[in-house]
Amino acid sequence: MPPALAARFTVSELAVLKIVSDEIRQHGTCFCTVAEIAARAGTSRTKVQDAIRQAARLGLLTVQERRREGQKNLPNVIRVVSREWLQWLRIGYRKIDPTANKQEREGGAASPRRAFRKEGGARSRPPDGAGEVRPA
């Protein structure tokens, strides 16, 4: 979610909206139940309902209720309508590999010094006799 929009929500509400946005990104709409979103976001059902209500009130989402008389209701259909948020979802966010070094994460090659060490250059190990303690 763009930072300007994210500033309006608490951390737990952002977790809920992250789950919703991941579903929308993957399937185009979110058909998850409130209980499922709460379980995935690690928060309560009430927080999920509050977050979705607030986002709908701000004009970021639309919620289509699917009631069935005499039967269990179907999950609501949630869609993002905010242009800014849709653009954010379209462009996407890059997942960062925590094991990669900084230059690999930024898209560049590893530093020449590290590459030299990996190739078995002179700097990869101390010269012969260096670091040894000889008795006097």
Secondary structure, DSSP 8 states (H G I E B T S, - for coil): --HHHHTTS-HHHHHHHHHHHHHHHHHSSB---HHHHHHHHTS-HHHHHHHHHHHHHTTSEEEEEE--TTS--EEEEEEE--HHHHHHHHH------TTS-HHHHTT----HHHHHHHTT-GGGS--TTTT-----
